[in-house]
């Protein structure tokens, strides 16, 4: 049973560019959350999608947007990249309302130069 | 002030030692408490979880929650080199379906032979 799959694993972008990260949830999960983890820090909640709608959002600017598809997969888009956006972006899937059933992917390492 | 505070370490102990990891928090609404383990270049994996106050034991691991003091702990007995990782505490509120996690900074643990 595949867990959470994220692509790409690594990415280098230039300031001002746009990036799209992708996530396939664990089989049986319907909720996808995205987290940003800066070096030496804990993951910070960006937003959560359920039934193709953004349900919760953390303290991130509108440059960060997302989408969930009918098959529960998800994309994270970041526009107008800043150097400070360099981080590990983690996707986590779960069943709706399950506080303990998070499964994280291995993340996408984004470097902005 | 961050909602969740965690000593980042690093913490270095000899094999077989008892390890104590701790987090404090300020949000009284947190009801679900978790410990995640994160190996280098991997996503976090759930290690232990508890609901509200109390203790929970699983093999060499014991999780404790003291809601009156807003303090949670993870104890690792007979620590092994394979326990070397970053340990993240995480918490969430009882909400209408959403399960956003708030993480601590993470404590880097090294267990030496």
Interface residues (C-beta under 8 A of the other chain):
Chain A: X4 X31 X33 X35 X40 X41 X42 X43 X44 X45 X48 X50 X55 X56 X58 X90 X92 X94 X96 X97 X98 X99 X100 X102 X104 X105 X106 X107
Chain B: X4 X6 X8 X32 X34 X41 X42 X43 X44 X45 X46 X49 X88 X90 X92 X97 X98 X99 X100 X101 X102 X103 X104 X105 X106
